Amino acid sequence: MSETIARRRFLQGLTAVPAAALFESAALVQSASTHSRHPAATTQLSSPKVSLNVRDFGAKGDGSAVDTAAFQTALDRCAALGGGEVQVPAGDYLIGSVQLRSNTTLRLDAAATLRGTPNFDDYAVTTVRWEGKWIPGHIALIYAIDAQNVAVIGAGKIIGNPAVAGRPRPGSPRRHPALIEFIRSNGIHLEGFSTEYKSMWSVHPTSSENITIKNLTIRSTGGNGDGIDIDSCKHVTIDGCDISTGDDCISLKSGRGAEAYAMLETTEDVHISNCTFADSIFACIGIGSETSGGIRDVWIKECKFIGARTFAIYIKSRPGRGAFIENIFADGLEVSNCAGGFLRLNMANSGIQDQDPVPGIEGIPTARNWRFSNVVVHDVPKLVQAVELDPRKPLDGLWLTNISGTCKEGIFLANARHVVLKNMHVTGYSGALLNTYDVTGTGLAGAQPMPPPKPPAEIPTPATPYKLH
């Protein structure tokens, strides 16, 4: 890593919350949750210049004829005429991948269903993100690349085909298609529709900005498939969504290893509110484990977590990622039916190690300023599992305030500084409420000592420094 990049990385890590802010009152959590974001962060739909109908371009909508060409022709013409809406009236439309151009809205009638074909050849091949790396793969059923002001709205349905879902395999190395995907786009608005797709991601914006995702119903149960993956994106609003998935309901990430660390595409300014989450394989909200571009400034407010295979919220990374996860604020949460518990923090060993990890102390992610307030838990197995924190870079600033409800076990915490525990009103647990190793802060009286967790292995410096290639 060159000195210029390393210095830029270090300086960026200092620009968020000043160190003094770690010691302010718990009221900061509430004020942060109502933080006024960048004015461009909320997308606005302008009045359409033209309004076209896919039926006028030959779409049948009978569930058997492939309507890809009709959709693409309508979308292309809409963009060529200066932008506007492409209307999809009632019908069952079988399509392969279609591309939205700038200033174009795809509007779905409540009785319209877009259904993906079962043929891989119907999904365009380009360079896409997969597990934090840019690789060749099939683009999504509905996608935009390098576009401005694009939208999919309306009360219809978008259904992916299970025949093209899944993960790359030795005999099929290309990434499989997501359902909805945006790459390097600015001004994205998704609202009102429902999706069904299992064993692959449903909504995946990457390297994009100013994104609004509102009132979606997302279903991906029955296979390993995230609901919404926010991947190296800025200024994101997710509000009023009902998400039930076979993997993370929402995953925040920013790339993996030296490639993403050099590119420095941070996921930041993400607001998640008024959502309901249920997960059957992993967590409801996963922050990481692909974090090499950094993740910062995340607000989670007034959400219900009604089921998870592991934890309601899981923050995760590992040495070799580098960068940071900082300024995570959660307030007004209700948690039930989570098989692991409410919160897990794992900065030691989560996710696949990259072929080109960031070496040495620079490769240990910085964990800073994570705050959780006004949380009600209902009979969770464990309140907080947070022993997998690297002693070489301890978590700096963990606040747990106004936590109430019932749990079977309490808080297990190691390698943390400036911890604040206040107004803990949980019952039903066995053993000590607080179990610690190498923790400093306030509200720690009565903690039960724990043995030291095993530290993660160091990442050696390679003989040849990594270069983007």
C-alpha positions in Angstrom: 0.0 0.0 0.0 1.5 3.3 -1.0 2.1 6.1 1.6 -0.4 8.3 -0.2 -3.2 5.8 0.0 -2.3 4.8 3.6 -2.3 8.5 4.7 -5.6 9.2 2.9 -7.1 6.1 4.6 -5.9 7.2 8.0 -7.2 10.8 7.6 -10.6 9.5 6.4 -10.9 7.4 9.5 -10.6 10.6 11.6 -13.3 12.6 9.9 -16.4 11.1 11.4 -17.2 11.5 15.2 -14.4 13.3 17.2 -12.9 11.3 20.0 -14.6 13.6 22.5 -18.0 12.6 21.2 -17.5 9.2 22.7 -18.0 10.6 26.1 -21.2 12.7 25.5 -24.5 11.7 27.1 -26.7 9.0 25.7 -28.9 11.6 24.2 -26.6 11.7 21.3 -28.0 8.4 20.1 -31.4 9.9 19.8 -30.2 13.1 18.1 -28.0 11.1 15.7 -31.0 9.0 14.7 -32.8 12.1 13.5 -29.6 13.5 11.8 -30.3 15.6 8.7 -28.5 14.0 5.8 -27.1 15.4 2.7 -30.0 17.1 0.8 -29.5 14.9 -2.3 -29.9 11.7 -0.3 -33.6 11.4 -0.8 -34.5 10.8 -4.4 -37.3 12.8 -5.9 -39.4 11.6 -8.8 -39.9 14.3 -11.4 -42.8 14.6 -13.8 -42.3 12.3 -16.8 -41.6 13.9 -20.2 -43.1 10.9 -22.0 -45.3 7.9 -20.9 -45.0 4.7 -22.9 -46.7 1.3 -22.5 -44.8 -2.0 -23.0 -47.9 -3.4 -24.8 -47.5 -0.8 -27.5 -44.0 -2.3 -28.2 -45.2 -5.9 -28.5 -45.3 -7.2 -25.0 -47.8 -10.0 -24.6 -48.0 -10.5 -20.8 -49.4 -14.0 -21.2 -46.9 -15.8 -19.1 -45.4 -17.8 -22.0 -44.1 -15.4 -24.6 -40.7 -13.9 -23.8 -41.2 -10.1 -23.7 -37.6 -9.0 -23.1 -37.3 -7.2 -26.5 -40.5 -5.3 -26.0 -39.5 -4.1 -22.6 -36.0 -3.1 -23.7 -37.3 -1.2 -26.8 -39.8 0.7 -24.6 -37.1 1.6 -22.1 -34.6 2.7 -24.7 -37.1 4.8 -26.5 -38.2 6.5 -23.3 -34.6 7.4 -22.6 -34.0 8.6 -26.1 -37.1 11.0 -25.9 -35.6 12.6 -22.8 -36.9 10.3 -20.1 -40.2 9.5 -18.5 -42.3 6.5 -17.6 -42.6 3.0 -19.1 -45.9 1.6 -17.9 -46.4 -2.1 -17.3 -50.2 -2.8 -17.2 -51.8 -6.0 -15.8 -50.3 -9.2 -17.1 -47.7 -11.9 -16.5 -44.6 -10.9 -18.3 -41.8 -13.4 -18.9 -38.5 -11.5 -19.4 -34.7 -11.8 -19.3 -32.5 -9.0 -18.1 -33.6 -5.5 -19.1 -31.7 -2.3 -18.6 -33.0 1.0 -17.2 -31.5 4.1 -18.8 -31.1 7.5 -17.2 -34.3 9.5 -16.2 -36.5 6.5 -16.7 -39.1 5.0 -14.4 -40.6 1.5 -14.8 -44.1 1.7 -13.3 -45.8 -1.6 -12.4 -49.6 -2.0 -12.3 -50.8 -3.7 -9.2 -51.9 -6.7 -11.3 -48.5 -6.8 -13.2 -46.0 -9.6 -12.6 -42.5 -9.6 -14.1 -41.1 -13.1 -14.1 -37.5 -14.1 -14.9 -36.8 -16.7 -17.6 -35.0 -19.9 -16.6 -32.2 -19.5 -19.2 -28.8 -18.0 -18.3 -28.4 -16.8 -21.8 -31.2 -14.3 -21.2 -29.1 -12.5 -18.6 -26.4 -10.2 -19.9 -22.8 -10.8 -18.8 -20.6 -8.0 -17.5 -18.4 -7.3 -14.5 -20.3 -7.5 -11.3 -19.6 -7.6 -7.5 -19.6 -11.0 -5.8 -18.5 -11.5 -2.2 -16.6 -8.3 -2.3 -14.8 -8.8 -5.6 -15.4 -7.6 -9.2 -15.8 -10.7 -11.3 -17.5 -11.7 -14.6 -21.1 -12.6 -14.1 -24.7 -12.4 -15.1 -26.4 -9.0 -14.4 -29.7 -8.9 -12.7 -33.2 -9.3 -14.1 -33.7 -5.5 -13.8 -30.6 -3.4 -13.8 -28.9 0.0 -14.5 -25.3 0.8 -15.1 -23.8 4.4 -15.0 -27.4 5.8 -14.9 -28.9 8.8 -13.3 -32.4 9.1 -11.8 -33.9 5.7 -12.3 -36.9 4.1 -10.6 -39.1 1.1 -10.3 -42.4 1.8 -8.6 -45.9 0.5 -8.3 -47.7 -2.3 -6.5 -46.8 -5.2 -8.9 -44.5 -8.2 -8.4 -41.0 -9.1 -9.6 -40.3 -12.8 -9.4 -36.9 -14.4 -10.0 -36.5 -17.8 -11.5 -34.9 -20.4 -9.2 -33.3 -22.1 -12.2 -30.8 -19.2 -12.5 -30.2 -18.5 -8.8 -27.4 -19.9 -6.6 -23.7 -19.4 -6.3 -20.9 -19.8 -8.9 -19.6 -23.3 -9.3 -16.6 -24.9 -10.9 -18.7 -25.8 -13.9 -20.5 -22.4 -13.9 -18.0 -19.8 -12.6 -19.9 -16.7 -13.5 -21.9 -15.0 -10.8 -25.6 -15.8 -11.0 -28.1 -13.0 -11.7 -29.5 -10.9 -8.8 -33.1 -9.7 -9.1 -32.6 -5.9 -9.1 -29.2 -4.3 -9.5 -27.6 -0.9 -9.9 -24.0 -0.2 -10.6 -22.3 3.2 -10.5 -25.7 4.9 -10.6 -27.0 8.1 -8.9 -30.6 8.7 -7.9 -32.3 5.4 -7.4 -35.9 5.0 -6.3 -37.6 1.7 -5.5 -41.1 1.8 -4.0 -44.3 -0.2 -3.5 -43.7 -3.6 -5.2 -43.0 -7.1 -3.9 -40.3 -9.5 -4.8 -39.8 -13.3 -4.7 -36.4 -14.9 -5.3 -34.4 -17.4 -3.4 -30.8 -18.5 -3.3 -29.5 -15.1 -4.6 -29.8 -11.4 -3.7 -33.0 -9.5 -4.3 -31.8 -5.9 -4.4 -28.2 -5.0 -4.9 -27.0 -1.5 -5.5 -23.2 -1.2 -5.9 -21.0 1.9 -6.0 -24.1 4.0 -6.2 -25.4 7.1 -4.4 -28.7 8.7 -3.3 -30.9 5.6 -3.0 -34.5 5.4 -1.7 -36.0 2.0 -1.0 -39.5 2.3 0.4 -42.4 0.1 1.2 -41.1 -3.1 -0.5 -42.2 -6.6 0.5 -39.2 -8.9 -0.1 -39.3 -12.7 0.2 -36.4 -15.0 -0.4 -37.0 -17.8 2.0 -36.2 -21.4 1.1 -32.6 -20.7 0.0 -29.6 -18.6 0.8 -30.6 -15.2 -0.5 -30.2 -11.7 1.0 -33.0 -9.2 0.8 -31.2 -5.9 0.3 -27.4 -5.7 -0.1 -26.0 -2.2 0.1 -22.5 -2.5 -1.4 -20.1 0.5 -1.4 -23.0 3.0 -1.6 -23.7 6.4 0.0 -26.8 8.3 1.1 -29.3 5.4 1.4 -32.8 5.4 2.9 -34.6 2.1 3.5 -38.0 2.7 5.1 -41.2 0.8 5.7 -40.0 -2.5 4.2 -41.2 -6.0 5.1 -38.4 -8.4 4.6 -38.4 -12.2 5.2 -35.3 -13.9 3.8 -33.2 -17.0 3.7 -30.1 -15.0 4.6 -29.5 -11.4 5.8 -32.6 -9.2 5.4 -30.2 -6.3 4.9 -26.5 -6.5 4.4 -24.1 -3.6 4.5 -20.7 -4.1 2.8 -17.9 -2.4 1.0 -15.7 -5.0 -0.7 -13.1 -7.5 0.4 -9.3 -7.5 0.6 -6.6 -5.3 -0.9 -8.6 -4.6 -4.1 -11.5 -2.9 -2.2 -9.1 -1.3 0.3 -7.2 0.4 -2.6 -10.5 1.5 -4.2 -11.8 3.1 -1.0 -15.5 3.0 -1.9 -17.2 3.4 1.5 -20.7 2.5 2.4 -21.9 5.4 4.5 -25.0 7.5 5.5 -27.5 4.6 5.6 -30.8 5.1 7.3 -33.0 2.1 8.0 -36.4 2.8 9.7 -39.8 1.4 10.3 -39.0 -2.1 8.9 -40.0 -5.6 9.9 -37.3 -8.4 9.6 -37.4 -12.1 9.6 -34.4 -14.4 8.7 -34.2 -18.1 8.4 -30.4 -18.7 7.8 -28.3 -15.9 9.2 -29.1 -12.4 10.7 -31.7 -9.7 10.1 -29.2 -6.9 9.7 -25.6 -7.9 8.9 -22.9 -5.1 8.8 -19.9 -6.8 7.1 -18.1 -9.0 6.7 -16.9 -7.4 3.5 -15.7 -4.1 5.0 -12.4 -3.2 3.2 -13.8 0.0 1.8 -15.1 1.0 5.2 -18.6 1.3 6.7 -19.7 4.4 8.6 -22.7 6.5 9.7 -25.5 3.9 9.9 -28.9 4.6 11.6 -31.3 1.9 12.5 -34.6 3.2 14.0 -38.0 1.9 15.0 -37.6 -1.6 13.5 -39.0 -5.0 14.5 -36.9 -8.1 14.4 -39.4 -11.1 14.5 -37.0 -13.9 13.8 -33.4 -14.8 13.1 -31.3 -18.0 12.7 -28.5 -16.2 14.6 -28.8 -12.6 15.9 -31.0 -9.7 15.1 -27.9 -7.5 14.4 -24.5 -8.9 13.5 -21.5 -6.7 13.0 -18.6 -8.6 11.6 -15.2 -8.4 9.9 -11.7 -9.9 10.3 -8.0 -9.0 10.1 -7.0 -8.7 6.4 -10.0 -6.3 5.7 -8.5 -3.1 6.9 -10.6 0.1 7.0 -13.3 0.7 9.6 -16.8 0.1 10.9 -17.8 3.3 12.8 -20.7 5.3 14.0 -23.4 2.7 14.1 -26.6 4.0 15.9 -29.6 1.9 16.7 -32.7 3.1 18.6 -36.2 1.9 19.2 -35.9 -1.8 18.4 -38.1 -4.8 19.3 -36.5 -8.2 19.1 -38.0 -11.7 19.4 -37.5 -15.2 18.1 -33.8 -14.9 17.4 -32.0 -18.2 17.9 -28.7 -16.6 18.8 -29.8 -13.4 20.5 -30.0 -9.7 20.0 -26.5 -8.5 19.1 -23.2 -10.2 18.0 -20.0 -8.3 17.4 -17.3 -10.4 15.6 -14.2 -8.6 14.3 -11.9 -11.6 14.5 -12.9 -14.3 12.0 -16.1 -13.6 10.0 -16.2 -14.2 6.3 -13.9 -15.7 3.7 -10.3 -14.5 3.9 -9.3 -12.7 0.7 -6.6 -14.0 -1.6 -4.9 -10.6 -1.1 -5.6 -9.5 2.5 -4.4 -6.2 3.9 -1.4 -7.1 6.0 -0.2 -6.2 9.4 -1.8 -3.8 11.9 -3.2 -1.8 8.9 -5.3 -4.8 8.0 -7.1 -4.9 11.4 -10.3 -3.0 10.9 -11.0 -0.1 13.3 -14.2 -0.6 15.3 -15.5 2.6 16.8 -18.6 4.3 18.3 -21.4 1.7 18.2 -24.5 2.7 20.1 -27.8 0.8 20.9 -30.6 2.4 22.8 -34.3 1.8 23.7 -34.3 -1.9 22.8 -36.9 -4.4 24.0 -36.0 -8.1 23.8 -38.4 -11.0 24.2 -36.8 -14.1 25.7 -33.6 -14.0 23.5 -31.0 -16.7 24.2 -28.2 -14.2 24.6 -28.3 -10.4 24.9 -24.9 -9.6 23.5 -22.1 -11.8 22.3 -19.0 -9.6 21.8 -15.9 -11.5 22.7 -14.4 -11.7 19.2 -12.9 -8.3 19.2 -9.2 -7.9 18.3 -7.0 -6.9 21.3 -4.6 -5.0 19.0 -7.4 -2.7 18.0 -10.1 -2.9 20.7 -13.6 -1.6 20.1 -13.5 2.1 21.0 -17.0 3.1 22.2 -19.9 0.7 22.8 -23.1 2.1 24.4 -26.0 0.0 25.6 -28.6 2.1 27.1 -32.3 1.6 28.0 -32.3 -2.2 27.3 -35.3 -4.1 28.7 -37.0 -7.4 28.4 -36.0 -11.0 29.0 -33.0 -13.1 28.0 -31.5 -16.4 29.0 -27.9 -15.1 29.1 -26.5 -11.6 29.5 -23.6 -9.7 28.0 -20.3 -11.2 27.1 -17.7 -8.6 26.1 -13.9 -8.6 25.6 -11.4 -6.0 24.4 -13.4 -2.8 24.5 -12.8 0.7 25.6 -15.2 3.6 26.6 -18.1 1.2 27.2 -21.3 2.8 28.6 -24.0 0.6 30.1 -27.0 2.4 31.5 -30.6 1.6 32.4 -30.3 -2.2 31.8 -33.7 -3.7 32.8 -33.5 -7.3 31.6 -34.6 -10.3 33.6 -34.7 -14.1 33.3 -31.0 -14.7 32.7 -28.7 -17.1 34.5 -25.2 -16.2 35.7 -24.0 -12.7 35.7 -25.6 -10.0 33.5 -22.2 -8.7 32.5 -19.2 -10.9 31.7 -16.0 -9.1 30.7 -12.3 -9.4 29.8 -10.1 -6.3 29.3 -13.0 -3.8 29.2 -13.1 -0.2 30.5 -15.9 2.3 30.8 -18.9 3.1 33.0 -21.7 1.0 34.3 -19.5 -2.1 34.6 -19.9 -2.7 38.3 -20.5 -6.4 39.2 -19.0 -7.7 36.0 -18.0 -11.4 36.1 -14.4 -11.9 34.8 -13.9 -14.1 31.7 -10.9 -15.9 30.4 -9.0 -14.2 27.6 -10.4 -15.1 24.1 -7.9 -16.5 21.6 -6.6 -13.6 19.5 -6.8 -13.8 15.7 -3.7 -14.6 13.7 -1.6 -11.8 12.2 -1.6 -11.3 8.4 1.9 -11.3 7.1 3.2 -8.7 4.6 3.5 -10.3 1.1 6.8 -10.3 -0.7 5.3 -8.2 -3.5 2.9 -5.4 -2.5 -0.6 -5.6 -4.0 -1.5 -3.5 -7.1 -4.8 -3.2 -8.7 -4.9 -5.3 -11.8 
